[in-house]
Amino acid sequence: MVKGVHDIISFMDIGYILTVLGVIFISMTLHEVMHGLIAYKLGDETAHLMGRLTLNPLKHIDPFMTILLPLLVIITNAMTGANTPVFGGAKPMPFNPARIEHDEWGIALMAISGPLTNLLIAFISFGVFVVAGGDVESVFGQIALTSVWVNLGFFAFNILPIPPLDGSRVMYALAPDFVRSAMDAIERYGTMFVFVIVMLAGSLLQGYMTGVITWCIEIFSRIFGVV
């Protein structure tokens, strides 16, 4: 039977929710700052001039992508017993395509730097967890594992070649003009399009993300010798 709101709040560990949100704020901040730094290195100062090259998470929060979407996943998992990876995003980093060196390839590099940052954070978090003894019951262990799962969720979600996600910028650099036109049209709807995808293709999205996360963890495990 579906739980009521009061039951859901009682059922969920508030500490876990706060841990997830804390990891999300840190992770998405580093994700967005890396976008801005790469753009800056490639000749575009837009993010710097708009005050977005900062580690202040409040500058990067998107109400839906950063807060509501992750909470929706957490609550849905609690209500249905599903194990959908937590994922989300942030306010897009502003940039001027005309100032980015190497044209679309420069933009693709700027875009993929965000998800790769999340992959690196996940790798470091996994390593810290293993080196610290791998105690899943400790608070430290739970935070480290949460960081692994959240960052791999960010990585898997954002590499999707769907506008306005980061993976679409890589696809854009490779795509013919007629595909680019379609992607430009989709990107105008931004967050709304992502919301529709999440709602209509939730099971497919869950399967894809679980597969990517499992594959990454298997690689991490081999690297750290815990297979």
N, C-alpha and C positions, 0 to 999 in steps of 0.2 A: 504494500500500500504506500502511496506517495506521502511523504512526510509534510507536515505543515511548516510554515516559516519558523515558528517558535521551536519546533522539534529539530529543524535543520540547524538553527543556531546552537541549540543544546548539544546536538550530535557532533557538530564540528569542533575541532580543537582550535580555539581562538588564537592560541600561541602559534599553531601551525599557519593559520591565515596571515598573521602578522609577519611570520618568518618569510612566507612566500612573497608577500608584498614588499618586504624589505629587500629581498634578493632581486625582485623585479626592478625596483627603483634603482638599485646600484647597477644592475646588468644593463638595463635599457639606457641608463645615463652613459656608461662606457661605450655602448653600441653607437649611440648618436654622436658622442664626442669624436669617436674614431671616424665617422662619416665626415664630420667637419674638418678634422685635422688633415685627412687625405685630400679633401677639396682644397684646403688652404695650401697644401704642398703642391697641388696641381694648378695653382694660380688664382683660385677663387676665394676672396675674402668675405663673401656674403655672410656666412655663419659667424665669423669673427665680429663683423660690424654690427650684427644683430644681437650680439651678446649670447650666442648659443654655444660658444666654445667654453663651456663651464661645467664643473662637476656638480653644480646645484641641480638636483633632480626635478625641482619645481619648474625649471625652464624647459623641461623635455616631456612633461606629463601630458598625455592625451587622455581625456576623461573616459572615453570608450576603450581604446586599445590598451591603455596602461592599467586601468582599474576595473572597469565594468566587465571586459572580456575575460580576464583571469578569474575574477570572482564568479562569473557565470559558469566557467568550467569547473571551479571548485564546488559550487553549489549543486551543479548537475551531477557531478560525481557522487556527492553525498546523498542526493535524492535517488539516484538510479543504481548505485553500486558500481558504476563504470570506473575505468582507470584512465581517462583521457589525459594526456600530458598537458600541463598548464602552459599556455602560450599567450603572446600578446605583442605589443609594439609601443611606439612612442610618437610624439609629434614629429612629423617629417623634418629633417634638417634642411633649412633653406639653402639653395645654391643657384648659381647662374650658369646654365649649360654653356653659354657663349664664352665664359672665362676659363672653363676647364680644359686643360691641355689634353691632347690626343683624342679630342672629340668624344664619340660614344664609348670608346674603350676606356678613356679616363673616367667617364661617368660610371661605367661598369665596375671599374676598380674601386671607386668611391663607395658604390653601393654594396659590393660584396665584402668590404672591410668590416661592416657592421656585424653580419652573421658570423664571419670568421673570428671576430672578437669574442662573441658568445661561445663559439666552439673552444677557443683558447681558455676562457674562464672555466668552462666545464671540465676541460682537461686538467687544469691546475687544481680545481676543487676536488676532482677524483683522486689526484695524486696526494693532496693534503690528507684526504680521508684515509687513504691506504697507509701513508707514512705514520699517521697518528694512531694507527692500530685498528682501524675499521670498526669501531664500536658504534653500531647503529642505535644503541639505546641512549648514548650520551647526547647532550644538547649540541655540542660541537659537531658530533657525527651527523646529527640530523640536519644541521645548517649546511654542512658540506654537501650532503646528498641532495638536499633541496636545491642548492646552487647547481649541482650537476644536472638535475632533471629540468629545472627551469631554463637554464642556459641552452641545453640541448633542444628544449621545446622552442625557444626563440630561434635557434639556428635552423631547425627543421621547417618551421613555419615561414620564416623570412626568406629562405632560398627558393620558395615556390615561385615559378615564373608567371605570377599573376599580378597585374598592376593593382595597387601601388607598391607591392612588396618588393624587397631588394632584388630578388631573383629575376624580376621582370626587366631590370636594367641590364642584366647580363644577356638575357634573351633579346632585348631590344638591339644590343650591339651586333647580334648575330642574324637578326631577322630581316627578311626582305621588306620593301617599303609598304606593301599592302598589309602585312602583319603589324608593322609599326603603327599604321593608321588606326587599326582596330584597337591596339593597345593604348593609343592616345585617347581614343573615345571612352574606353573602359576606365582609364585613370581619372577622368573627370569626376567620376562618382566616388572615388577614393574609398573611405571607410565604409560607406553604405554597401559597396560591392563586396568587400571583405565580410561584412556581417551576413549578407545573403549566402555567400559560400559556406560560412560556418554553419548557418541554419539548415541549408538544403543538402549539404554534403558532409554532415558531421561524422557519420560512420566511416566514410572513405578517408576523411581527413585524419581521424583517429588512427586508422590502420596504417596510413602512410607515416604519420609522425612516430607512432610506436615502433615501426620498422626502422626508421632512421635512427631513433634514439637507441634502440637495442643494438644496432650495428655499431654505432659509435662507442657504446659501453663495452662491447666485445673487444674492439680495438684497444681502448684504454686499458682493459684488463690484461690483454696480452703484453702491452708495453710495460705495465707495472708488475707483471708476473703473478697475477692473481687469478689466472684461468682455472 
